Amino acid sequence: MTTFLTTLPTESGFAAGAVVGDLVFAEADALDVATGRRVPEAGSIAEETRVCLDRLAAVLAEAGCGLADLAKVNCYLATNDDRTEFWATWDAIFADIDVSVVRITQHGGVAGEARVLLDAVARKR
């Protein structure tokens, strides 16, 4: 059985996550659902990365887990020029979280004004 997570709908109006067994599939961006534009607090790549991770954490919390339960994250950037700032922000946020997450970071194909998109899999404990 699949349970859809509705805490934060995506720009397309779909659920931002789903629970299948003990796996949680979630996505996060920094777009305003009503306008499809980037939220004001996502001015820099660092800020946008933080917004995305905060939103990802909220979706995971709805499923009963958190960032420490991540197993895999596909990170998409609108441009490769943002990679260094994205990685630095990611590393700072995860510095105090005990998790060994498999991560891939690639660029291209991010919707609308988004510059960062996270596509994650976590495991409920």
N, C-alpha and C positions, 0 to 999 in steps of 0.2 A: 504494500500500500504506500502511496506517495502522499505526503502532506506538504502543501505549498505554504511558504512563509510570506506573510503580507505586511510585515512591519514597514518596509520601505519598498513600494512598487518602483519598477524601473521606468525610464523615460517612455518605453513602449507600452507601459501599462501592465506588463507581465509581473509575476511575483519575482522577487529578488533572490529567492532560494527555494529549495525543496529538500525534504528529508525522505530518504529511502532506506529503510532498515536503520543501521547505525551510522549511515553516511549522510553528510549534509553538503549539498551543492549550492553555492551562493555566488552572487556577483555584486559588484559595487562600482559606482562611478560618482562623479560630483556634479551631476546634472539636476536641475530643477525639473521635477516631473511635469509641472504645469506649462513651462515655457520651452523646455528642451535645451536651455542655455545653462552654462556653468554657474554654480551658486557663487555669490559674492565672496564668501570666505575662502574660495579656491583661486586666489589671485596668482600665486606662484606654483611651481610644480611641487615644492615641499608642502604647501598648504593643501593643494589638491590631493596629494598622496595621503595626508593626514585625514582629510574628509573621507576619502575612499576607505581607509582602514577603520575609521570610526563607524562608517555605515556598514562595513563588512562585519565588524564586531556586533553591531545591533542586530543584524540578520542572524548571525550565529547564536546570539543570546536568546533570540526567539526560539531557536531549536534546542536550547539547553546546553550550549557549549560556548567556546570563546576562541580567541586568537591562538591560545596555547594548544588548541586541538586541531589546528590546521595540519594537513598532510601534504597538500599540493596547491600552489597558486600560480596561475598563468597571469602574468602582468603584461598589459599592452600599453604602449606609449605611442602618442601621435607622431612623435619625431624622436629619432635616436639622440638628438642634441639634449634631451631631457633625462637621459639615462643616469648620469652622474648624480644629479640632484635627487632623482627618484631613489637611487640606491642608498645615498647618504641618509635620506629621511627614513626609508624602510629600516636601515640598520639601527638608527637612533630609537625608533619606536620599539623594535624587537630586542633591544639590548637587555631589557629586564624581563623578557618573556622566555620561559624555558620551553623552547620548541625547536625542533630540527625540521624545517619545512622544505620540501622540494620546490624550487622556484625557477621559472623561466621568465625572462624579460625580453620582449620583442617589440618592434615598432611597426605601425601601419594599421589602418582600418578601424580607427576608433570613431564612434558615432558623434555627430554634432560638434559642439564646442569642447567635448571632453578631450583631455590630453592624457588621462590615466584611466584604465579600466582593469579591474581585478576579477578574475574568474577562479573560484576556490573550491576545494574539497576539504572537508573536515570530518573527524570521527567523533561521534558522541560516546562518552564514557559511561 
